[in-house]
């Protein structure tokens, strides 16, 4: 089963949508739109871009080497 877009009306002020995975988990939430038609257009744009969108990695560099923890050789560990 595929994900689902849900349109909603936020406190009578604005419209928006959320994308839910097939298990019901919210995957993404839109910004606010002034009317329902704009929110529907936002869904169309997400549908067009999602499959072809590039990934920009803004995370700091991390080591891909696994962290190996040495056994604790302190006297307190030996007493247990």
N, C-alpha and C positions, 0 to 999 in steps of 0.2 A: 504494500500500500504506500502511496506517496504522501507527502506533507500536505497541509491544508492552510490556506490563508483565511484568517478570521477578520472581518471588518468590525469595528466597534465605534461607538459614539462616546467620547470621553467627557463625562460630567456636563453634557449639553453645550460644551464649548467648541470642541474640535473632533475630527474623525481620525482614525488610525487603523492600522492592521498589525496582526502578529502572524508569524509563520510558525506552525506547529508540526513537529515530526509525527510520524505515524503512531508513535506510542503516547502522544499527547504532550510531550515536552516542548516548551516554548523555545524556539531556536533563534528567533529574531523579532524585534518590535520596531515598528516604524516611528518616525517623528510625527508631529502633528500636521494635519491638513485642514484647510479652512472649510472644505465641503467633501461630500461622499465621492463625487466624481473625481476629485483630485486624489483621494486615497486609492480608488480603483486604478487610476492611471499609475500611481506609485507601484501597485502590485504588478502591473504590466511591465514596468521598467525593471523591477527586480527579476521577473521571470526571464526577460531578455538577457540581462547581464549575469545572472547567477551561474549559468553553465559555462560562460566564457570569460568570466572575470579573472584577472591575474591576482596573484597573492603578493602583497608587499609586506615583508617581514620587518617590523619595527622593534623586535625584541633584542635585548643585548645578547652578544655572543655567549654561548654556553658550551662546555665541553661535552662531547658525545661519548667520552669514555665512561664506562660504568664506575661508580664509586665503590671501592672495595674497603670494607670496614674490617680492621684487624681485631682479633679477639682481645677482650679486656684482660690484661695480665696483672691487674692490681691485686693486692692482698685481699681487699674486700670482695672481689669477684671470686677468688679462690675459696673463700669461707662459706659461700652460699651452697 
